[in-house]
Amino acid sequence: MGRTTGLGRADVARCWAGFASLGAGLIHLAVVQEHFDEWWLYGTFFLAVGVAQIIWAVVALAKDNPPWRLLTAWCNVAIVVLWAVTRTTGLPIGPEPGQAEAVGRADVLCGVLELVVFGALIAVPWLAARDERTAGRRRVGRFVALVFAGALAVLAITTPALAATPAGGGGMEHMDGMAHLDGR
């Protein structure tokens, strides 16, 4: 970003992307064991995605210009598209090929968080340009308030989803028809 002036809208978008990525990663990790129980490849996928989302979130929250902004944005969209395929036609591989999964609250929440990551990261360059034009009118207090609100929002919506998952894994599939494949 290269700005030496105060914090702005692009910083808020980056932080929201970070918090949303953290929430999505936590949801993925909450259902890893359940997916390992179904098929090792599903469990490995959820573990890798969850860890990657959490690591990226930590980096995004710590740096002014987190790495792989566009790659991260598009990978989150790809995960949402994969989820949509699992809910409509099912995957062509796995223990139940071609069988669509049920939609559940936690996986919808995770998809929404991943779309927030995408939208925020795509908006960063536009917001950074706008920040440079309005640098004199920016207030740090507004930034802190928006980041705090973002953190609270992600906490408020991910906590119920994580609390609904028993500690030993499993159990997600019976909650509102939660899916086996990516019961995010």
Secondary structure, DSSP 4 states (H G I P E B T S, - for coil): ----S---HHHHHHHHHHHHHHHHHHHHHHTHHHHHHH-HHHHHHHHHHHHHHHHHHHHHHH-SS-S-HHHHHHHHHHHHHHHHHHHHT--SSSSSTT-PPPP-HHHHHHHHHHHHHHHHHHHHHHHHHHHHHTGGG--HHHHHHHHHHHHHHHHHHHHHHHHTS-TTS--GGGSTT--SS---
